[in-house]
């Protein structure tokens, strides 16, 4: 199968640079796939799973909100956060959600929207663990 270059990047680091055969990305309106010679594309991404198919083995990463650009057999995904799915721990995530909910009840109004965003991303991580 033909391949193309894939980059997964957060503000802190280049998380992954791989030659891949196929990607599945979580778009705002549903998951979509990318193959070699895909038409140029720019898309917004929602929190969810990136499924990466390589010659060697499949990889799965959780990503937060971000963007994808596909052009000339190169796909670049820019996200706030990315982690291999095997690094996520359900119990730890559930405990973080509970702490954030408690914090939300005590927080000043001006910080509540940020805490709600954090809770939503944590809940997306938990949901992603159920989907694998």
C-alpha positions in Angstrom: 0.0 0.0 0.0 1.2 3.5 -0.8 2.3 5.7 2.2 2.6 9.3 3.1 4.2 11.4 5.9 2.3 12.2 9.1 3.1 14.7 11.8 1.4 15.0 15.2 2.3 18.2 16.9 1.4 19.9 20.2 2.6 23.4 21.3 5.2 21.7 23.4 6.6 19.1 21.0 6.5 17.0 17.8 4.8 14.0 19.2 5.0 11.8 16.2 6.6 11.8 12.8 5.8 8.6 10.8 5.4 7.2 7.4 1.8 5.9 7.4 -0.6 4.1 5.0 -3.8 5.5 6.5 -5.1 7.8 9.2 -8.5 8.0 10.8 -9.2 11.4 12.4 -12.0 12.7 14.6 -13.5 15.6 12.6 -16.2 17.9 13.9 -18.9 16.2 11.8 -17.6 12.7 12.3 -14.5 10.6 11.7 -12.8 10.6 8.3 -9.9 8.8 6.7 -6.8 9.9 4.9 -5.0 7.8 2.3 -2.0 8.5 0.1 -2.7 11.0 -2.7 -5.6 12.5 -0.7 -6.9 15.8 -2.1 -5.7 18.9 -0.2 -7.7 19.4 3.0 -8.0 21.6 6.0 -10.3 20.5 8.8 -11.1 21.2 12.4 -10.8 18.3 14.8 -12.7 17.4 18.0 -11.3 15.5 20.9 -11.1 11.8 20.1 -8.9 9.0 18.7 -6.4 9.3 15.9 -5.9 5.8 14.4 -2.6 5.5 12.6 -1.9 2.5 10.2 1.7 1.9 9.5 3.5 -1.1 7.8 4.7 -2.2 11.3 1.8 -1.8 13.6 -1.3 0.3 14.2 -1.0 3.2 16.6 -3.8 5.0 18.5 -3.5 8.4 20.1 -6.0 10.5 22.0 -6.1 14.2 20.8 -7.8 17.3 22.1 -9.2 20.0 19.8 -7.1 20.9 16.9 -6.6 21.2 13.2 -5.5 18.9 10.3 -3.9 20.0 7.0 -3.3 17.5 4.2 -1.3 18.5 1.2 1.2 16.8 -1.3 1.2 13.4 0.5 1.8 15.0 3.9 -0.7 15.2 6.8 0.0 17.5 9.7 -2.2 17.4 12.8 -1.8 20.4 15.3 -3.5 19.8 18.7 -3.5 21.2 22.2 -2.8 17.7 23.6 -1.9 14.2 22.3 -1.2 11.0 24.2 -0.8 7.3 23.2 -4.1 5.6 24.2 -2.1 3.1 26.3 -0.8 5.9 28.5 -4.4 6.8 29.6 -5.6 5.4 32.9 -9.4 5.3 33.4 -9.3 5.5 37.2 -6.9 8.4 37.2 -9.0 10.2 34.6 -12.2 9.6 36.6 -10.5 11.0 39.8 -9.4 14.1 37.9 -13.0 14.6 36.6 -14.3 14.5 40.2 -11.6 16.9 41.4 -12.4 19.3 38.6 -16.2 19.1 39.3 -15.5 20.0 43.0 -13.2 22.8 41.9 -15.9 24.0 39.5 -18.4 24.4 42.4 -15.9 26.5 44.3 -14.3 28.5 41.4 -15.0 32.2 40.6 -17.3 32.7 37.6 -14.5 34.0 35.4 -12.6 30.6 35.5 -15.6 28.2 35.3 -15.6 28.0 31.5 -11.9 26.8 31.5 -12.7 24.2 34.1 -15.7 23.0 32.1 -13.5 22.7 29.0 -11.0 20.6 31.1 -13.8 18.4 32.3 -15.1 17.9 28.7 -11.7 16.8 27.5 -11.2 14.4 30.5 -14.6 12.9 29.7 -13.7 12.6 26.1 -10.6 10.6 27.1 -12.7 8.3 29.3 -15.2 7.9 26.4 -12.3 7.1 24.0 -11.1 4.3 26.3 -14.5 2.7 26.1 -14.4 2.8 22.3 -11.2 0.7 21.9 
